[in-house]
Amino acid sequence: MVKICCIGAGYVGGPTMAVIALKCPDIEVVVVDIFEPRIIAWNSDHLPIYEPGLDDVVKQCRGKNLFFSTDVEKHVAEADIVFVSVNTPTKTQGLGAGKAADLTYWESAARMIADVSKTDKIVVEKSTVPVKTAEAIEKILTHNSKGINFQILSNPEFLAEGTAIKDLFNPDRVLIGGRETPEGQKAIHALKDVYAHWVPVEQIICTNLWSAELSKLAANAFLAQRISSVNAMSALCEATGADVSQVSHAIGKDTRIGSKFLNASVGFGGSCFQKDILNLVYICECNGLPEVASYWKQVIQVNEYQKTRFVNRVVSSMFNTISGKKIAILGFAFKKDTGDTRETPAIGVCQGLLGDKAMLRIYDPQVSQEQIQRDLSMQKSELDRPPHLQPASPTAIKQVACVWDAYEAAKGAHGICILTEWDEFKTLDYQKIYDDMQKPAFVFDGRNVVDAEKLREIGFIVYSIGKPLDS
Ligand code: NAD
């Protein structure tokens, strides 16, 4: 029986390995992590991450061919294929701080693999890493072991949080990069055999290592660029009376453009887009390509601007002062169907509102009060944020209350900001909400989820991103 071990039981390691275990009953899969609470949660009825369909998959194979363990070294030593899916955040200090990927976790995992290995192994980069990381990993592995053959493959993950299980069951493609040597090709085939259990072979793309590594950064950069492009258009729509939904529909019908990822919003978030673009910017700079670097940097700057624009719109609409006013925040996760708040635009927006002394009542169906408070008071981001999008001070945090119901959040509020596109926000009883609010009652829809016309009929003043403004 082939044995797979995955180092890192996070948003990627957990779901990807659960799906491999489900689809490959002939393979034993062990997911290991040094963070014990996560492993305890993976072994319980309350999985550490919320992802539609994940519970079901885990229940079907946990204890049969899927295991979660903190015994990292033992399971790595026993594995034929070791996936490394550890976090690769942006470096916060030293050379490349604020842009380069911090490969500390990766390097320590690689050194441990070299230390404990007694048999040949395929080591798979599942984490998103800078192009050429495989070269560094190869050096670390070969210089720290004797007589063991390590083949490094790049197999970046393209799942999106919120639809991870669907994406893993039915990926647009699986990408495997490896060395062009006979051993490298043999390793590629071994991994291809795993995915071929359920992915049509024509959808498994095999490339050289550097193409695979760079493709992941490129894919995230293109996706984020599309969001920033439509968000940049949304600002122009508001200034001119055009409607961004109509513009998106019109341009999306062009088959060269396509209709996906054209929804204007308060900005993109999540742990990957910003980090991976910053990483791309750094790689461009290191390779003497400052013009290319500044092209990609602009994608992030537009994203920051979109949050600033949203906060400014809230303040200016509410007669230029929100000091002491109650604002309901509906949604804090970076997108619907996840509890993940990493780099969520809600952080910047809430910090901006708190900076102007608003009182916030925050509701998100999947995010805890502790998480929200931690996020709002976190240290200055690596980005140069405008002064009003700074961490909330301990006093400002006292202006935040987290509630477990949208109606509770809106009770007595002067305005509502919708920051995540949770489906439930489309069908709230807005008449009831209006009745319980201060007047005039404002709705600032940062995701264009509500029927603005209906809300206007009730009496709300509505701002929808990229849409003609109420007079
Ligand atoms: P995560 O932070 O949720 O999980 C990483 C896990 O690795 C943590 O639980 C951590 O404790 C563990 N870890 C770190 N060092 C370890 C070590 N030496 N031994 C054992 N465990 C260790 O991160 P994630 O969201 O799963 O992302 C992992 C990688 O996948 C990142 O490179 C990310 O960029 C990439 N990625 C993420 C997504 C996404 O949607 N989250 C999608 C595609 C790719």
Residues whose N, C-alpha, C, O or C-beta is under 5 A from the ligand:
A	BS01	NAD	I7 G8 A9 G10 Y11 V12 G13 V32 D33 I34 F35 S85 V86 N87 T88 Y105 S108 A109 K126 S127 T128 E157 F158 L159 E161
